[in-house]
């Protein structure tokens, strides 16, 4: 049987990454990505709509705008 061992450099990099705090933008992207991944493939819900709903739940005013040819929710 082969004994597998994780490289020390990889373990150090993982520990640094785990200790780093996410920015608000990174956290929002992860939340949106998680929700999109939880939807059925046939769902018509867009990332923009997800961002809009999340912003509304946080009490932010939201305006949908066209940015980089993609509709996205941007706090006003």
N, C-alpha and C positions, 0 to 999 in steps of 0.2 A: 504494500500500500504506500502511496506517495504522501509525504507530509508537506502540507502547504504552509507557508509562512508569509505574512504580510510585510511588505517592505517598510522599514522604519521611516523613510522619508514620506511615504504615503500616510502612515499613522500620524506623524507630526503635522502634516498638512490638514488632515481631517480634524485634529484637535484644534488647530488655529481657526479653521472654518467654523467649527462648532462654538467657539468662544466669541466670534465676531457678532456684533449686534447688526441686525438687518436695518436698512434705511426704510422709511415709510413707503417709498416707491417700490422697493424690493418686496416688502411685505404685501403691498397691494397686488403686485404682479403674481405672487404666489397664491394669494386668496382667489384671484380671478382664475388662474390656471387650475386650481383645485376644483372650483365650481364647474368650469368647462369640462374637466375630465370626469366629473360626476354625472354629467348630462347624457341622455341617450343620444346616440349618433344621429338620430332623426330630428333632434331638437332644433328649433329655429331661433333659440335664444342666442343673442350675439354677445361678444365680450363687452361691447359698448353698453348694452342693456344691463349686464351684470354690474359693471362699474357704476352705472346710474343708480341702480337699486342699492348697492353698498353705500354710495355717497348719501342717498336719501336716508338710509338707516342711521347714518352718522350725523344726521341733521344738517347736511350741507345742501346749499342750493346748487343745482346742476343744470348745465346747458349742454345739449348735444351739439357738437360741431364737427366739421370735416377737417381732419388733420392727416396728412400723408395718405390720402385717398382711403382712409378708414374712419368710419364713424366711431367716435369715442366720447365718453362722458368726461367732462372737464368741470371741476368745481368753479363756480362763478365767484 
